[in-house]
Amino acid sequence: MTGPEIALRIDLNGNIRELDIGTVHSQQIRIIGRALLDNIQAVDFIRQPTDPDIVILARAHRDWQEPNIHAARAVDELAAPLPHLIQGEVVFAGYTATGALTGLPHDAAETIRAACQPS
């Protein structure tokens, strides 16, 4: 038996909430959508040397929201700065080569948690 498929939601204050997104795609979308209180949209991907990659999911209607500096710091620690702002709450999840959502790799989750700690 495998462990939970954990994604991380980061709010504008850097607070992290673990989401057990399971393995059924329709349920994953519903869980993440409820966590973000909106339809979801992939705003970027972070390629990893081994599967899974990382997808950054945000609200579809986020233009009016403040930039998420904590998520931006996490992206910077995982890869490199993005060429655009990350606005509003986001969810970091794993993303396989076949296009399926999955839990984050443990090392990526730890990097994200560390990046959201107060300076």
C-alpha positions as CSV (number, residue, x, y, z in Angstrom):
1,M,0.0,0.0,0.0
2,T,1.3,3.4,-0.9
3,G,1.1,6.5,1.3
4,P,-1.0,9.5,0.7
5,E,-0.6,11.7,-2.4
6,I,0.3,15.0,-0.8
7,A,0.1,18.4,-2.5
8,L,0.8,21.7,-0.7
9,R,-1.5,24.7,-0.7
10,I,0.3,28.0,0.1
11,D,-1.7,31.1,1.0
12,L,-0.6,34.7,0.8
13,N,0.8,34.7,4.3
14,G,3.0,31.6,3.6
15,N,0.8,29.2,5.6
16,I,0.9,25.7,4.2
17,R,-1.9,23.2,4.2
18,E,-1.3,19.6,3.1
19,L,-3.9,18.2,0.7
20,D,-4.3,14.4,0.3
21,I,-5.3,14.5,-3.4
22,G,-5.7,10.8,-3.8
23,T,-5.3,9.1,-7.2
24,V,-8.6,9.6,-9.0
25,H,-8.3,12.6,-11.4
26,S,-11.8,13.9,-10.9
27,Q,-11.4,13.8,-7.1
28,Q,-8.0,15.5,-7.4
29,I,-9.5,18.4,-9.4
30,R,-12.4,18.7,-6.9
31,I,-10.0,18.7,-3.8
32,I,-7.7,21.3,-5.3
33,G,-10.5,23.4,-6.6
34,R,-12.1,23.5,-3.1
35,A,-8.8,24.4,-1.6
36,L,-8.4,27.3,-3.9
37,L,-12.2,28.2,-3.9
38,D,-12.3,28.4,-7.7
39,N,-11.7,26.5,-10.9
40,I,-8.0,25.7,-11.2
41,Q,-5.4,26.6,-13.8
42,A,-1.9,25.4,-14.3
43,V,0.3,28.5,-14.1
44,D,3.7,26.8,-14.6
45,F,5.6,23.6,-14.5
46,I,9.0,22.9,-12.9
47,R,10.9,20.1,-14.6
48,Q,12.7,17.6,-12.3
49,P,15.5,15.2,-13.2
50,T,13.3,12.3,-12.3
51,D,9.5,11.8,-12.4
52,P,7.3,13.5,-11.2
53,D,7.7,17.1,-12.3
54,I,6.0,19.8,-10.3
55,V,2.9,21.8,-11.4
56,I,1.8,25.0,-9.9
57,L,-2.0,25.4,-9.8
58,A,-3.8,28.6,-9.1
59,R,-7.3,30.1,-9.2
60,A,-8.6,30.6,-12.7
61,H,-9.9,34.1,-11.6
62,R,-6.8,35.5,-9.8
63,D,-6.0,38.8,-11.6
64,W,-7.2,40.9,-8.7
65,Q,-5.2,39.0,-6.1
66,E,-1.9,40.0,-4.5
67,P,1.4,38.3,-5.6
68,N,2.3,35.3,-3.5
69,I,5.8,36.0,-2.5
70,H,6.1,32.8,-0.5
71,A,5.2,30.7,-3.6
72,A,7.6,32.7,-5.7
73,R,10.4,32.1,-3.1
74,A,9.6,28.3,-3.2
75,V,9.8,28.3,-7.0
76,D,13.1,30.1,-6.9
77,E,14.4,27.5,-4.5
78,L,13.2,24.6,-6.6
79,A,14.3,25.9,-10.0
80,A,14.6,29.5,-11.1
81,P,12.5,32.6,-10.8
82,L,9.4,32.6,-13.1
83,P,9.1,35.3,-15.7
84,H,5.7,36.3,-14.3
85,L,4.1,36.8,-10.9
86,I,2.3,34.1,-9.0
87,Q,-0.9,35.7,-7.8
88,G,-3.1,34.4,-5.0
89,E,-3.1,31.1,-3.2
90,V,-1.5,28.2,-5.1
91,V,-1.1,24.5,-4.9
92,F,2.1,22.6,-5.7
93,A,1.5,19.1,-6.9
94,G,3.4,16.4,-8.7
95,Y,2.8,15.9,-12.4
96,T,3.8,12.7,-14.2
97,A,5.1,12.3,-17.8
98,T,1.7,10.9,-18.7
99,G,0.0,14.1,-17.5
100,A,-1.4,12.7,-14.3
101,L,-1.5,14.6,-11.0
102,T,0.3,13.0,-8.1
103,G,1.8,13.8,-4.8
104,L,4.9,16.0,-4.5
105,P,8.3,14.3,-4.2
106,H,9.4,14.4,-0.6
107,D,12.5,16.6,-1.3
108,A,10.4,19.2,-3.2
109,A,7.8,19.3,-0.4
110,E,10.6,20.0,2.1
111,T,12.1,22.7,-0.1
112,I,8.7,24.4,-0.4
113,R,8.1,24.2,3.4
114,A,11.5,25.7,4.1
115,A,10.9,28.5,1.6
116,C,7.7,29.5,3.4
117,Q,9.2,29.8,6.8
118,P,9.5,33.3,8.2
119,S,12.8,35.0,7.5
